[in-house]
Structures are given as C-alpha cells and as structure tokens.
Amino acid sequence: MPVFAPEQSKIKMVILTKTKEKNAVWWSPINQNKRNTQSIVTSMLRRFEKHTLAKITNVIQFYENGNLIASKKL
C-alpha cells in the first residue's frame, strides 16, 4: 500500500512558488486519514518548513475533497 496517493489521501497541499519556479503538490499520508483535518494540516506544515521548497514559496493552499479549506501566505 502506498504512503501517499491522490485518490486516497484526505488532504492535498498546493505549493505556489515564486516566479519561474515549478509549483508543487503534496498529499497527506494515507495513514493519517482518520485524524482531524487541522491535525493533518499542522503535521504537513511542520514537514514542509524543513523542506527546501519553503524558501521559494509564496502561498500554500490546502484542499479537502476539492474544496479550499485553508491558505497561508508566506
């Protein structure tokens, strides 16, 4: 079973980067699907802050079932 899968993960995180950089999409770990949404978002942000993408990101958007649930401007 995969750790991340677009069709099974509860939360999708869209990383909008600065100009001329490629945007990225991260999916929440499937084993966290039973946790509440805020808990998953917090753990995804914690992992993101340690990643090199954090230095070139303008906005992070979180989606659940295709609906925007949170946005954070950096």
PDB file with SEQRES, HELIX, SHEET and CRYST1 records, atoms N, CA, C and O in Angstrom:
SEQRES   1 A   74  MET PRO VAL PHE ALA PRO GLU GLN SER LYS ILE LYS MET          
SEQRES   2 A   74  VAL ILE LEU THR LYS THR LYS GLU LYS ASN ALA VAL TRP          
SEQRES   3 A   74  TRP SER PRO ILE ASN GLN ASN LYS ARG ASN THR GLN SER          
SEQRES   4 A   74  ILE VAL THR SER MET LEU ARG ARG PHE GLU LYS HIS THR          
SEQRES   5 A   74  LEU ALA LYS ILE THR ASN VAL ILE GLN PHE TYR GLU ASN          
SEQRES   6 A   74  GLY ASN LEU ILE ALA SER LYS LYS LEU                          
HELIX    1 AA1 ILE A   30  GLN A   32  5                                   3    
HELIX    2 AA2 THR A   37  GLU A   49  1                                  13    
HELIX    3 AA3 THR A   52  ILE A   56  5                                   5    
SHEET    1 AA1 4 ALA A  24  TRP A  27  0                                        
SHEET    2 AA1 4 ILE A  11  THR A  17 -1                                        
SHEET    3 AA1 4 THR A  57  GLU A  64 -1                                        
SHEET    4 AA1 4 ASN A  67  LYS A  73 -1                                        
CRYST1    1.000    1.000    1.000  90.00  90.00  90.00 P 1           1          
ATOM      1  N   MET A   1       0.839  -1.184   0.000  1.00  0.00           N  
ATOM      2  CA  MET A   1       0.000   0.000   0.000  1.00  0.00           C  
ATOM      3  C   MET A   1       0.883   1.245   0.000  1.00  0.00           C  
ATOM      4  O   MET A   1       1.834   1.318   0.778  1.00  0.00           O  
ATOM      5  N   PRO A   2       0.588   2.233  -0.862  1.00  0.00           N  
ATOM      6  CA  PRO A   2       1.411   3.440  -0.912  1.00  0.00           C  
ATOM      7  C   PRO A   2       1.206   4.321   0.331  1.00  0.00           C  
ATOM      8  O   PRO A   2       0.185   4.233   1.013  1.00  0.00           O  
ATOM      9  N   VAL A   3       2.184   5.151   0.596  1.00  0.00           N  
ATOM     10  CA  VAL A   3       2.089   6.086   1.721  1.00  0.00           C  
ATOM     11  C   VAL A   3       1.229   7.286   1.329  1.00  0.00           C  
ATOM     12  O   VAL A   3       0.416   7.762   2.120  1.00  0.00           O  
ATOM     13  N   PHE A   4       1.417   7.769   0.101  1.00  0.00           N  
ATOM     14  CA  PHE A   4       0.671   8.916  -0.424  1.00  0.00           C  
ATOM     15  C   PHE A   4      -0.012   8.483  -1.712  1.00  0.00           C  
ATOM     16  O   PHE A   4       0.589   7.768  -2.515  1.00  0.00           O  
ATOM     17  N   ALA A   5      -1.248   8.898  -1.924  1.00  0.00           N  
ATOM     18  CA  ALA A   5      -1.948   8.597  -3.169  1.00  0.00           C  
ATOM     19  C   ALA A   5      -3.041   9.644  -3.388  1.00  0.00           C  
ATOM     20  O   ALA A   5      -3.879   9.851  -2.511  1.00  0.00           O  
ATOM     21  N   PRO A   6      -3.041  10.299  -4.537  1.00  0.00           N  
ATOM     22  CA  PRO A   6      -4.038  11.349  -4.783  1.00  0.00           C  
ATOM     23  C   PRO A   6      -5.483  10.884  -4.590  1.00  0.00           C  
ATOM     24  O   PRO A   6      -6.316  11.654  -4.110  1.00  0.00           O  
ATOM     25  N   GLU A   7      -5.784   9.667  -4.947  1.00  0.00           N  
ATOM     26  CA  GLU A   7      -7.162   9.195  -4.844  1.00  0.00           C  
ATOM     27  C   GLU A   7      -7.523   8.691  -3.447  1.00  0.00           C  
ATOM     28  O   GLU A   7      -8.694   8.413  -3.188  1.00  0.00           O  
ATOM     29  N   GLN A   8      -6.547   8.564  -2.538  1.00  0.00           N  
ATOM     30  CA  GLN A   8      -6.832   8.050  -1.194  1.00  0.00           C  
ATOM     31  C   GLN A   8      -6.484   9.026  -0.081  1.00  0.00           C  
ATOM     32  O   GLN A   8      -7.033   8.912   1.016  1.00  0.00           O  
ATOM     33  N   SER A   9      -5.598   9.976  -0.320  1.00  0.00           N  
ATOM     34  CA  SER A   9      -5.195  10.924   0.715  1.00  0.00           C  
ATOM     35  C   SER A   9      -6.327  11.901   1.018  1.00  0.00           C  
ATOM     36  O   SER A   9      -7.087  12.282   0.128  1.00  0.00           O  
ATOM     37  N   LYS A  10      -6.428  12.298   2.276  1.00  0.00           N  
ATOM     38  CA  LYS A  10      -7.506  13.186   2.716  1.00  0.00           C  
ATOM     39  C   LYS A  10      -7.246  14.639   2.315  1.00  0.00           C  
ATOM     40  O   LYS A  10      -8.174  15.344   1.920  1.00  0.00           O  
ATOM     41  N   ILE A  11      -6.001  15.091   2.411  1.00  0.00           N  
ATOM     42  CA  ILE A  11      -5.652  16.494   2.195  1.00  0.00           C  
ATOM     43  C   ILE A  11      -4.650  16.635   1.049  1.00  0.00           C  
ATOM     44  O   ILE A  11      -3.710  15.850   0.924  1.00  0.00           O  
ATOM     45  N   LYS A  12      -4.873  17.646   0.222  1.00  0.00           N  
ATOM     46  CA  LYS A  12      -3.939  17.999  -0.855  1.00  0.00           C  
ATOM     47  C   LYS A  12      -3.362  19.373  -0.514  1.00  0.00           C  
ATOM     48  O   LYS A  12      -4.110  20.305  -0.219  1.00  0.00           O  
ATOM     49  N   MET A  13      -2.042  19.499  -0.555  1.00  0.00           N  
ATOM     50  CA  MET A  13      -1.380  20.766  -0.289  1.00  0.00           C  
ATOM     51  C   MET A  13      -0.743  21.257  -1.590  1.00  0.00           C  
ATOM     52  O   MET A  13       0.120  20.587  -2.157  1.00  0.00           O  
ATOM     53  N   VAL A  14      -1.175  22.425  -2.056  1.00  0.00           N  
ATOM     54  CA  VAL A  14      -0.632  23.031  -3.265  1.00  0.00           C  
ATOM     55  C   VAL A  14       0.367  24.096  -2.842  1.00  0.00           C  
ATOM     56  O   VAL A  14       0.042  24.996  -2.067  1.00  0.00           O  
ATOM     57  N   ILE A  15       1.578  23.986  -3.357  1.00  0.00           N  
ATOM     58  CA  ILE A  15       2.662  24.904  -3.008  1.00  0.00           C  
ATOM     59  C   ILE A  15       2.894  25.813  -4.205  1.00  0.00           C  
ATOM     60  O   ILE A  15       3.392  25.373  -5.241  1.00  0.00           O  
ATOM     61  N   LEU A  16       2.530  27.088  -4.060  1.00  0.00           N  
ATOM     62  CA  LEU A  16       2.700  28.069  -5.129  1.00  0.00           C  
ATOM     63  C   LEU A  16       4.016  28.802  -4.900  1.00  0.00           C  
ATOM     64  O   LEU A  16       4.173  29.538  -3.926  1.00  0.00           O  
ATOM     65  N   THR A  17       4.948  28.591  -5.805  1.00  0.00           N  
ATOM     66  CA  THR A  17       6.297  29.113  -5.642  1.00  0.00           C  
ATOM     67  C   THR A  17       6.463  30.471  -6.300  1.00  0.00           C  
ATOM     68  O   THR A  17       5.572  30.959  -6.995  1.00  0.00           O  
ATOM     69  N   LYS A  18       7.616  31.067  -6.068  1.00  0.00           N  
ATOM     70  CA  LYS A  18       7.938  32.357  -6.675  1.00  0.00           C  
ATOM     71  C   LYS A  18       8.094  32.193  -8.182  1.00  0.00           C  
ATOM     72  O   LYS A  18       8.168  31.073  -8.687  1.00  0.00           O  
ATOM     73  N   THR A  19       8.142  33.296  -8.885  1.00  0.00           N  
ATOM     74  CA  THR A  19       8.198  33.267 -10.340  1.00  0.00           C  
ATOM     75  C   THR A  19       9.325  32.400 -10.870  1.00  0.00           C  
ATOM     76  O   THR A  19      10.405  32.325 -10.285  1.00  0.00           O  
ATOM     77  N   LYS A  20       9.054  31.756 -11.976  1.00  0.00           N  
ATOM     78  CA  LYS A  20       9.991  30.893 -12.709  1.00  0.00           C  
ATOM     79  C   LYS A  20      10.358  29.616 -11.969  1.00  0.00           C  
ATOM     80  O   LYS A  20      11.247  28.886 -12.409  1.00  0.00           O  
ATOM     81  N   GLU A  21       9.707  29.339 -10.877  1.00  0.00           N  
ATOM     82  CA  GLU A  21       9.909  28.081 -10.158  1.00  0.00           C  
ATOM     83  C   GLU A  21       8.673  27.220 -10.382  1.00  0.00           C  
ATOM     84  O   GLU A  21       7.569  27.735 -10.560  1.00  0.00           O  
ATOM     85  N   LYS A  22       8.866  25.914 -10.371  1.00  0.00           N  
ATOM     86  CA  LYS A  22       7.756  24.994 -10.604  1.00  0.00           C  
ATOM     87  C   LYS A  22       6.931  24.811  -9.322  1.00  0.00           C  
ATOM     88  O   LYS A  22       7.485  24.541  -8.256  1.00  0.00           O  
ATOM     89  N   ASN A  23       5.608  24.961  -9.436  1.00  0.00           N  
ATOM     90  CA  ASN A  23       4.721  24.714  -8.298  1.00  0.00           C  
ATOM     91  C   ASN A  23       4.734  23.226  -7.960  1.00  0.00           C  
ATOM     92  O   ASN A  23       5.095  22.393  -8.792  1.00  0.00           O  
ATOM     93  N   ALA A  24       4.340  22.906  -6.742  1.00  0.00           N  
ATOM     94  CA  ALA A  24       4.366  21.511  -6.295  1.00  0.00           C  
ATOM     95  C   ALA A  24       3.048  21.153  -5.610  1.00  0.00           C  
ATOM     96  O   ALA A  24       2.325  22.024  -5.126  1.00  0.00           O  
ATOM     97  N   VAL A  25       2.755  19.865  -5.580  1.00  0.00           N  
ATOM     98  CA  VAL A  25       1.577  19.350  -4.880  1.00  0.00           C  
ATOM     99  C   VAL A  25       2.029  18.220  -3.973  1.00  0.00           C  
ATOM    100  O   VAL A  25       2.725  17.303  -4.409  1.00  0.00           O  
ATOM    101  N   TRP A  26       1.633  18.289  -2.716  1.00  0.00           N  
ATOM    102  CA  TRP A  26       1.901  17.218  -1.758  1.00  0.00           C  
ATOM    103  C   TRP A  26       0.568  16.654  -1.298  1.00  0.00           C  
ATOM    104  O   TRP A  26      -0.429  17.372  -1.231  1.00  0.00           O  
ATOM    105  N   TRP A  27       0.555  15.371  -0.984  1.00  0.00           N  
ATOM    106  CA  TRP A  27      -0.629  14.690  -0.481  1.00  0.00           C  
ATOM    107  C   TRP A  27      -0.363  14.227   0.948  1.00  0.00           C  
ATOM    108  O   TRP A  27       0.760  13.860   1.292  1.00  0.00           O  
ATOM    109  N   SER A  28      -1.394  14.247   1.764  1.00  0.00           N  
ATOM    110  CA  SER A  28      -1.232  13.795   3.146  1.00  0.00           C  
ATOM    111  C   SER A  28      -1.042  12.280   3.173  1.00  0.00           C  
ATOM    112  O   SER A  28      -1.542  11.573   2.299  1.00  0.00           O  
ATOM    113  N   PRO A  29      -0.318  11.782   4.179  1.00  0.00           N  
ATOM    114  CA  PRO A  29      -0.152  10.333   4.313  1.00  0.00           C  
ATOM    115  C   PRO A  29      -1.508   9.651   4.529  1.00  0.00           C  
ATOM    116  O   PRO A  29      -2.334  10.124   5.310  1.00  0.00           O  
ATOM    117  N   ILE A  30      -1.716   8.563   3.843  1.00  0.00           N  
ATOM    118  CA  ILE A  30      -2.979   7.836   3.926  1.00  0.00           C  
ATOM    119  C   ILE A  30      -3.261   7.369   5.353  1.00  0.00           C  
ATOM    120  O   ILE A  30      -4.414   7.350   5.784  1.00  0.00           O  
ATOM    121  N   ASN A  31      -2.216   6.993   6.085  1.00  0.00           N  
ATOM    122  CA  ASN A  31      -2.434   6.501   7.454  1.00  0.00           C  
ATOM    123  C   ASN A  31      -2.926   7.596   8.403  1.00  0.00           C  
ATOM    124  O   ASN A  31      -3.282   7.298   9.543  1.00  0.00           O  
ATOM    125  N   GLN A  32      -2.955   8.862   7.957  1.00  0.00           N  
ATOM    126  CA  GLN A  32      -3.462   9.964   8.784  1.00  0.00           C  
ATOM    127  C   GLN A  32      -4.912  10.321   8.459  1.00  0.00           C  
ATOM    128  O   GLN A  32      -5.456  11.245   9.064  1.00  0.00           O  
ATOM    129  N   ASN A  33      -5.545   9.628   7.534  1.00  0.00           N  
ATOM    130  CA  ASN A  33      -6.900   9.965   7.102  1.00  0.00           C  
ATOM    131  C   ASN A  33      -7.923  10.004   8.233  1.00  0.00           C  
ATOM    132  O   ASN A  33      -8.897  10.751   8.144  1.00  0.00           O  
ATOM    133  N   LYS A  34      -7.729   9.224   9.290  1.00  0.00           N  
ATOM    134  CA  LYS A  34      -8.692   9.194  10.391  1.00  0.00           C  
ATOM    135  C   LYS A  34      -8.514  10.363  11.353  1.00  0.00           C  
ATOM    136  O   LYS A  34      -9.387  10.623  12.181  1.00  0.00           O  
ATOM    137  N   ARG A  35      -7.393  11.066  11.249  1.00  0.00           N  
ATOM    138  CA  ARG A  35      -7.152  12.226  12.111  1.00  0.00           C  
ATOM    139  C   ARG A  35      -8.008  13.395  11.652  1.00  0.00           C  
ATOM    140  O   ARG A  35      -8.488  13.414  10.519  1.00  0.00           O  
ATOM    141  N   ASN A  36      -8.202  14.388  12.549  1.00  0.00           N  
ATOM    142  CA  ASN A  36      -8.973  15.552  12.132  1.00  0.00           C  
ATOM    143  C   ASN A  36      -8.158  16.400  11.161  1.00  0.00           C  
ATOM    144  O   ASN A  36      -6.928  16.338  11.146  1.00  0.00           O  
ATOM    145  N   THR A  37      -8.844  17.176  10.368  1.00  0.00           N  
ATOM    146  CA  THR A  37      -8.222  17.940   9.284  1.00  0.00           C  
ATOM    147  C   THR A  37      -7.130  18.874   9.795  1.00  0.00           C  
ATOM    148  O   THR A  37      -6.048  18.936   9.210  1.00  0.00           O  
ATOM    149  N   GLN A  38      -7.397  19.596  10.870  1.00  0.00           N  
ATOM    150  CA  GLN A  38      -6.412  20.557  11.385  1.00  0.00           C  
ATOM    151  C   GLN A  38      -5.131  19.862  11.821  1.00  0.00           C  
ATOM    152  O   GLN A  38      -4.043  20.400  11.619  1.00  0.00           O  
ATOM    153  N   SER A  39      -5.237  18.708  12.399  1.00  0.00           N  
ATOM    154  CA  SER A  39      -4.065  17.945  12.819  1.00  0.00           C  
ATOM    155  C   SER A  39      -3.210  17.543  11.616  1.00  0.00           C  
ATOM    156  O   SER A  39      -1.982  17.611  11.671  1.00  0.00           O  
ATOM    157  N   ILE A  40      -3.863  17.125  10.532  1.00  0.00           N  
ATOM    158  CA  ILE A  40      -3.128  16.747   9.318  1.00  0.00           C  
ATOM    159  C   ILE A  40      -2.438  17.960   8.713  1.00  0.00           C  
ATOM    160  O   ILE A  40      -1.273  17.880   8.324  1.00  0.00           O  
ATOM    161  N   VAL A  41      -3.145  19.084   8.629  1.00  0.00           N  
ATOM    162  CA  VAL A  41      -2.568  20.317   8.073  1.00  0.00           C  
ATOM    163  C   VAL A  41      -1.357  20.747   8.886  1.00  0.00           C  
ATOM    164  O   VAL A  41      -0.332  21.127   8.319  1.00  0.00           O  
ATOM    165  N   THR A  42      -1.465  20.692  10.201  1.00  0.00           N  
ATOM    166  CA  THR A  42      -0.350  21.082  11.065  1.00  0.00           C  
ATOM    167  C   THR A  42       0.870  20.194  10.835  1.00  0.00           C  
ATOM    168  O   THR A  42       1.992  20.698  10.768  1.00  0.00           O  
ATOM    169  N   SER A  43       0.672  18.895  10.715  1.00  0.00           N  
ATOM    170  CA  SER A  43       1.810  17.991  10.506  1.00  0.00           C  
ATOM    171  C   SER A  43       2.412  18.180   9.114  1.00  0.00           C  
ATOM    172  O   SER A  43       3.625  18.058   8.945  1.00  0.00           O  
ATOM    173  N   MET A  44       1.573  18.478   8.113  1.00  0.00           N  
ATOM    174  CA  MET A  44       2.103  18.740   6.766  1.00  0.00           C  
ATOM    175  C   MET A  44       2.928  20.028   6.751  1.00  0.00           C  
ATOM    176  O   MET A  44       3.978  20.087   6.111  1.00  0.00           O  
ATOM    177  N   LEU A  45       2.454  21.058   7.454  1.00  0.00           N  
ATOM    178  CA  LEU A  45       3.215  22.313   7.540  1.00  0.00           C  
ATOM    179  C   LEU A  45       4.552  22.112   8.245  1.00  0.00           C  
ATOM    180  O   LEU A  45       5.560  22.694   7.844  1.00  0.00           O  
ATOM    181  N   ARG A  46       4.566  21.303   9.276  1.00  0.00           N  
ATOM    182  CA  ARG A  46       5.794  21.030  10.015  1.00  0.00           C  
ATOM    183  C   ARG A  46       6.833  20.366   9.098  1.00  0.00           C  
ATOM    184  O   ARG A  46       8.010  20.727   9.121  1.00  0.00           O  
ATOM    185  N   ARG A  47       6.387  19.395   8.293  1.00  0.00           N  
ATOM    186  CA  ARG A  47       7.305  18.753   7.343  1.00  0.00           C  
ATOM    187  C   ARG A  47       7.742  19.720   6.254  1.00  0.00           C  
ATOM    188  O   ARG A  47       8.904  19.713   5.848  1.00  0.00           O  
ATOM    189  N   PHE A  48       6.823  20.548   5.781  1.00  0.00           N  
ATOM    190  CA  PHE A  48       7.125  21.498   4.720  1.00  0.00           C  
ATOM    191  C   PHE A  48       8.188  22.511   5.151  1.00  0.00           C  
ATOM    192  O   PHE A  48       9.083  22.838   4.372  1.00  0.00           O  
ATOM    193  N   GLU A  49       8.096  23.004   6.376  1.00  0.00           N  
ATOM    194  CA  GLU A  49       9.038  24.022   6.859  1.00  0.00           C  
ATOM    195  C   GLU A  49      10.477  23.530   6.849  1.00  0.00           C  
ATOM    196  O   GLU A  49      11.400  24.344   6.809  1.00  0.00           O  
ATOM    197  N   LYS A  50      10.693  22.221   6.883  1.00  0.00           N  
ATOM    198  CA  LYS A  50      12.035  21.648   6.856  1.00  0.00           C  
ATOM    199  C   LYS A  50      12.531  21.409   5.434  1.00  0.00           C  
ATOM    200  O   LYS A  50      13.708  21.107   5.235  1.00  0.00           O  
ATOM    201  N   HIS A  51      11.657  21.540   4.448  1.00  0.00           N  
ATOM    202  CA  HIS A  51      11.986  21.241   3.056  1.00  0.00           C  
ATOM    203  C   HIS A  51      12.566  22.474   2.352  1.00  0.00           C  
ATOM    204  O   HIS A  51      12.270  23.606   2.737  1.00  0.00           O  
ATOM    205  N   THR A  52      13.383  22.255   1.331  1.00  0.00           N  
ATOM    206  CA  THR A  52      13.991  23.367   0.588  1.00  0.00           C  
ATOM    207  C   THR A  52      12.959  24.217  -0.146  1.00  0.00           C  
ATOM    208  O   THR A  52      13.219  25.386  -0.432  1.00  0.00           O  
ATOM    209  N   LEU A  53      11.798  23.654  -0.454  1.00  0.00           N  
ATOM    210  CA  LEU A  53      10.738  24.431  -1.109  1.00  0.00           C  
ATOM    211  C   LEU A  53      10.263  25.603  -0.251  1.00  0.00           C  
ATOM    212  O   LEU A  53       9.765  26.595  -0.784  1.00  0.00           O  
ATOM    213  N   ALA A  54      10.407  25.501   1.033  1.00  0.00           N  
ATOM    214  CA  ALA A  54       9.919  26.545   1.939  1.00  0.00           C  
ATOM    215  C   ALA A  54      10.549  27.903   1.644  1.00  0.00           C  
ATOM    216  O   ALA A  54       9.920  28.940   1.856  1.00  0.00           O  
ATOM    217  N   LYS A  55      11.772  27.899   1.162  1.00  0.00           N  
ATOM    218  CA  LYS A  55      12.479  29.163   0.899  1.00  0.00           C  
ATOM    219  C   LYS A  55      11.998  29.873  -0.362  1.00  0.00           C  
ATOM    220  O   LYS A  55      12.217  31.074  -0.513  1.00  0.00           O  
ATOM    221  N   ILE A  56      11.341  29.144  -1.273  1.00  0.00           N  
ATOM    222  CA  ILE A  56      10.920  29.747  -2.541  1.00  0.00           C  
ATOM    223  C   ILE A  56       9.405  29.765  -2.717  1.00  0.00           C  
ATOM    224  O   ILE A  56       8.912  29.896  -3.838  1.00  0.00           O  
ATOM    225  N   THR A  57       8.668  29.634  -1.623  1.00  0.00           N  
ATOM    226  CA  THR A  57       7.209  29.548  -1.683  1.00  0.00           C  
ATOM    227  C   THR A  57       6.560  30.871  -1.323  1.00  0.00           C  
ATOM    228  O   THR A  57       6.982  31.555  -0.391  1.00  0.00           O  
ATOM    229  N   ASN A  58       5.517  31.222  -2.084  1.00  0.00           N  
ATOM    230  CA  ASN A  58       4.718  32.419  -1.802  1.00  0.00           C  
ATOM    231  C   ASN A  58       3.459  32.072  -1.002  1.00  0.00           C  
ATOM    232  O   ASN A  58       3.145  32.723  -0.006  1.00  0.00           O  
ATOM    233  N   VAL A  59       2.747  31.041  -1.451  1.00  0.00           N  
ATOM    234  CA  VAL A  59       1.454  30.687  -0.854  1.00  0.00           C  
ATOM    235  C   VAL A  59       1.327  29.167  -0.772  1.00  0.00           C  
ATOM    236  O   VAL A  59       1.787  28.443  -1.655  1.00  0.00           O  
ATOM    237  N   ILE A  60       0.696  28.699   0.301  1.00  0.00           N  
ATOM    238  CA  ILE A  60       0.354  27.283   0.452  1.00  0.00           C  
ATOM    239  C   ILE A  60      -1.165  27.210   0.571  1.00  0.00           C  
ATOM    240  O   ILE A  60      -1.777  27.955   1.337  1.00  0.00           O  
ATOM    241  N   GLN A  61      -1.769  26.295  -0.202  1.00  0.00           N  
ATOM    242  CA  GLN A  61      -3.213  26.106  -0.151  1.00  0.00           C  
ATOM    243  C   GLN A  61      -3.511  24.656   0.206  1.00  0.00           C  
ATOM    244  O   GLN A  61      -2.847  23.739  -0.278  1.00  0.00           O  
ATOM    245  N   PHE A  62      -4.511  24.460   1.054  1.00  0.00           N  
ATOM    246  CA  PHE A  62      -4.913  23.113   1.460  1.00  0.00           C  
ATOM    247  C   PHE A  62      -6.327  22.840   0.953  1.00  0.00           C  
ATOM    248  O   PHE A  62      -7.223  23.674   1.079  1.00  0.00           O  
ATOM    249  N   TYR A  63      -6.501  21.654   0.378  1.00  0.00           N  
ATOM    250  CA  TYR A  63      -7.791  21.248  -0.177  1.00  0.00           C  
ATOM    251  C   TYR A  63      -8.232  19.927   0.443  1.00  0.00           C  
ATOM    252  O   TYR A  63      -7.423  19.034   0.697  1.00  0.00           O  
ATOM    253  N   GLU A  64      -9.536  19.829   0.677  1.00  0.00           N  
ATOM    254  CA  GLU A  64     -10.138  18.575   1.120  1.00  0.00           C  
ATOM    255  C   GLU A  64     -11.364  18.333   0.242  1.00  0.00           C  
ATOM    256  O   GLU A  64     -12.255  19.179   0.171  1.00  0.00           O  
ATOM    257  N   ASN A  65     -11.410  17.199  -0.414  1.00  0.00           N  
ATOM    258  CA  ASN A  65     -12.499  16.869  -1.344  1.00  0.00           C  
ATOM    259  C   ASN A  65     -12.666  17.940  -2.424  1.00  0.00           C  
ATOM    260  O   ASN A  65     -13.789  18.239  -2.831  1.00  0.00           O  
ATOM    261  N   GLY A  66     -11.566  18.513  -2.885  1.00  0.00           N  
ATOM    262  CA  GLY A  66     -11.609  19.515  -3.948  1.00  0.00           C  
ATOM    263  C   GLY A  66     -11.967  20.914  -3.492  1.00  0.00           C  
ATOM    264  O   GLY A  66     -12.007  21.829  -4.315  1.00  0.00           O  
ATOM    265  N   ASN A  67     -12.228  21.111  -2.212  1.00  0.00           N  
ATOM    266  CA  ASN A  67     -12.597  22.418  -1.682  1.00  0.00           C  
ATOM    267  C   ASN A  67     -11.439  23.038  -0.912  1.00  0.00           C  
ATOM    268  O   ASN A  67     -10.803  22.371  -0.095  1.00  0.00           O  
ATOM    269  N   LEU A  68     -11.168  24.302  -1.169  1.00  0.00           N  
ATOM    270  CA  LEU A  68     -10.121  25.025  -0.445  1.00  0.00           C  
ATOM    271  C   LEU A  68     -10.553  25.164   1.011  1.00  0.00           C  
ATOM    272  O   LEU A  68     -11.622  25.700   1.305  1.00  0.00           O  
ATOM    273  N   ILE A  69      -9.701  24.670   1.926  1.00  0.00           N  
ATOM    274  CA  ILE A  69     -10.050  24.728   3.352  1.00  0.00           C  
ATOM    275  C   ILE A  69      -9.146  25.679   4.127  1.00  0.00           C  
ATOM    276  O   ILE A  69      -9.506  26.146   5.207  1.00  0.00           O  
ATOM    277  N   ALA A  70      -7.947  25.970   3.561  1.00  0.00           N  
ATOM    278  CA  ALA A  70      -7.026  26.884   4.245  1.00  0.00           C  
ATOM    279  C   ALA A  70      -5.998  27.399   3.242  1.00  0.00           C  
ATOM    280  O   ALA A  70      -5.661  26.725   2.269  1.00  0.00           O  
ATOM    281  N   SER A  71      -5.516  28.596   3.500  1.00  0.00           N  
ATOM    282  CA  SER A  71      -4.488  29.186   2.663  1.00  0.00           C  
ATOM    283  C   SER A  71      -3.546  29.969   3.566  1.00  0.00           C  
ATOM    284  O   SER A  71      -3.983  30.632   4.507  1.00  0.00           O  
ATOM    285  N   LYS A  72      -2.270  29.890   3.278  1.00  0.00           N  
ATOM    286  CA  LYS A  72      -1.277  30.590   4.092  1.00  0.00           C  
ATOM    287  C   LYS A  72      -0.290  31.282   3.179  1.00  0.00           C  
ATOM    288  O   LYS A  72       0.357  30.641   2.351  1.00  0.00           O  
ATOM    289  N   LYS A  73      -0.174  32.598   3.329  1.00  0.00           N  
ATOM    290  CA  LYS A  73       0.785  33.375   2.548  1.00  0.00           C  
ATOM    291  C   LYS A  73       2.078  33.480   3.338  1.00  0.00           C  
ATOM    292  O   LYS A  73       2.063  33.790   4.529  1.00  0.00           O  
ATOM    293  N   LEU A  74       3.187  33.224   2.675  1.00  0.00           N  
ATOM    294  CA  LEU A  74       4.482  33.245   3.356  1.00  0.00           C  
ATOM    295  C   LEU A  74       5.264  34.494   2.989  1.00  0.00           C  
ATOM    296  O   LEU A  74       6.382  34.685   3.468  1.00  0.00           O  
TER     297      LEU A  74                                                      
END                                                                             
